[in-house]
């Protein structure tokens, strides 16, 4: 399944090249440097960091979230219903569970590659002060899997895509604002801080920021990793059931 996705991507990669390269440049320049200049003039550093250093790992994790979510809904319903090639796929020795696992694996590969590009650009712009920054890539892979596995499982059971826009607008995009991406979650009202703690993006942002800045809160690392691993395992189990139900005659 991964090989199939690689073959397709080799023909279509030009369509995503601008977003892969342009997204980090535009957002880091506008937010990290532009807004960052205003922040530093007004209140100084954020949690002891230059604003660019603070926002770069958050934007990296957010870009992974957006990529994994987008590739785990519309393409899945296309394969399961609109185009229907998943039915041909599982008529081979490939099982529905393996199909789901392959889709998740491809989402992880694609999101991690985009994260590597983002990290390289952030480094060139001076937003990555720590030599431990490459550790953001396994975090990006884990976040992509934690998002792709349950969303693909959900998408396989849908008959239309009406709920996908709701998920993106009311689920995925608001996470950008409540996950410590642009400002510390401590700045949220006390009633909203638990929302951040429930966000998989927040856990990934904390791990990415620890890697890019070198400021690691070691007691919380297992909790952050555990939440993402838990989501991945739940998604894989759900996907096995969902894909089998949808694709078994």
N, C-alpha and C positions, 0 to 999 in steps of 0.2 A: 504493500500500500504506500509506503514511504517512497519507494522507487517510482511509482506512478505519479505521485505528487511532485517529485523532483523533475521528472520528464516534462510535466505540464509547466512547471515554473521556469524551466530553461527556455520555453517558448514565450512566456508572458512576463518575464522579470522586468522588462523595460517599463511596463505600466506601473510598477511599484517603486521604481528606482528613485523618482523624484521625492516621494513621500519618505522613503527610507533615509535619503540624504538631506532633504529639505526640512523635514520636521525638526530634527535636533538643531540645525543651524538657526532656523527662524525662531523657534521657541526659546532656545538658550540666549540668543541675541536680544530678543524682545523682553523676556522675563528676567533672565539671569543678569544681563548687562543693563538693559533699559530700566526696568522696574527696580532692579538691584541698586542702581545709582540713587534712585529716590529713597529707597529704604535706608541705605547707608547714610544719606544726608539727613534723614529725619530721625531715625532711632538707632543708627549704628548697626552693629552686627546682629545676626539672628542665631541664638543659641551658641554664641561665640564664633560663628562662621561668617565669612563673606556671603552675601545672598546668592551669588552664583554657585558657590560651593554647596550651599544648603539646598538649592532648588534642582541642581543637575541630577542627583540620584533619584529625586522624586519624579522628575519628568521621565527619566529612563524607565523606572518601574511603571509609570502611567502609560507610556508608549507600548510596553509589553502587554499590559492589561487590554488596551484597546485593540491591539493586533490579534491577540488570542481570542478575544470575544468575537470580533468580526469574522474570523476564519472558522468559528465553531458553530455558527448558526445558519446563515444563508447557504453556504456550500453544502452543509449537511442535509438540509431539506431538499436541496437540488438533487443530491445523489439518492436520497431515500424516496422522493416523490416526484419532483418536477421533471427531472431527466430520467431518474430511475436506474442509473448504472450500478448502484449498490446491489441491486437484485442480481445483476449479472455477475458482480464480484463474488457474492457469497455462493453462487452456483459452482464456483471453483473450490479447491480445498481450503480456501480462506474462510474462516468462521466469522459470524457477525461480531463476536468479541474481539477478534484479531483486527477486524476492520476498524472498530472504534479505537483500539490501541494504536493502530497505525496513524489514524487521523490526529490523535493526541500527540504522538511522537513527532509528526510533521509540524504541528503547531509549535511544539517546543523548539524544534530545529530552526524554524523560520523566525520565531520571536527572539531566540538567543542570537542569531546572526544579526538581526536589526539592532539588538541591544549592544552588540560589539561595535557596530558602526556608531551608535549614539555615544558610547563610552569614548571612542577614539576622538570624536569631534569635541566632546566636552573636555577632554584632556588638552586638545589643541587650543581651546578657548581659555584654558587656565582654571577650569572648574573642578579639577580632580587632584587634590593635594596629597593623597595617600598612595604609597606603592602597593597597597592591598586592594586597589580598585578592581583588578581582574576577578576578584571573588564575587563581584556583582553578576557575573555571567551565570554561575550555577543558581544564584537567587532568581535571575530572570527566567531560567529554564524551569525552576520549581513553580514560580508564579504562573507561567504560561500553562503548565500542566494542570495546576490547581484550578485555573479558569476554564481551559479547553475541555477537560474531561466532563465536568457536570453540564456545561452548556451544550456540548455535542450530544450528550445523553438526553437532555431536554429536547433539543431540536429534532432528534430522530423520531420523537413521538408526536410531532405537530403535523397538522394537515394544512396549515397556512402559516405565513410569517407575520401575522398581525401582532403577536406578542413580542417579536424580536425588537421592534422599534421601542416598545415600552421598556424592555429590559435595558436597552442602550441609553434611553433618555432618563429613566427614573432609577436605574440601577447602576450601570457602568459609569456614566458621565458624572453623576453626583459624588461618586467615590473620589474623584479628583479633588473635591473641595473638603472632604471630611477624612482624609487619610494622611495628613501631614505633608502633602505634596508641595504646597506653596507657602505654608506657614505652620508653625508647631501646633499640634492638636491641643496643647495646654492653653492656647488662646481661644479655643472654643468655649461656649458656655458649659458649665458643669454637667448639664443634662444631656449634652450632645457628645461628650467625650466617650461614653460607652459605645456610641455608633462607630467611632474610629476604631475602637478595640475589636469590634466585630468585622471590620473590613479586611479582606485578604490583602488589599493594596497597601494598607497601613503597615502590616507586618513585613511586606516586601520592601517598602520604602525605608523602614527602620534598618533592615539588614543591608540594603544598598548604601544607605547613608553611613552606616558603620564602616563599610568597606572603603568607600571613597574618601572618608575623612580620617579613618583610623581611630575614631572614638567609639569603642565597642562597650555596650552594657552587657557583659557576659552572662549574668543571671537570666536575662530576657531572651537570649539567642535561642535556647531550646524551645521556648514557648512560641516564638515567631516561626521557627522551622516546623514545629509540630502542627500549627494551624494549617500551614500550606500543605504539608504532607497528608494531613487528615482530609482536607478537601480533595486532594488528588485521589486518594484511596476510595473515598466515597463516590467520586465521579466515575472511577473505573468500574466499580461494582454496579453502579446505576447504569452505566453505558453498556455493560454486558447484558443486563436485563432488557434495557430499552431497545438496543439494536437487534437482539435476538427476537423480541416480540414483533418488531416492525418488519424484519426481513425474512422471517421464517414463514413459509406458506401454511 
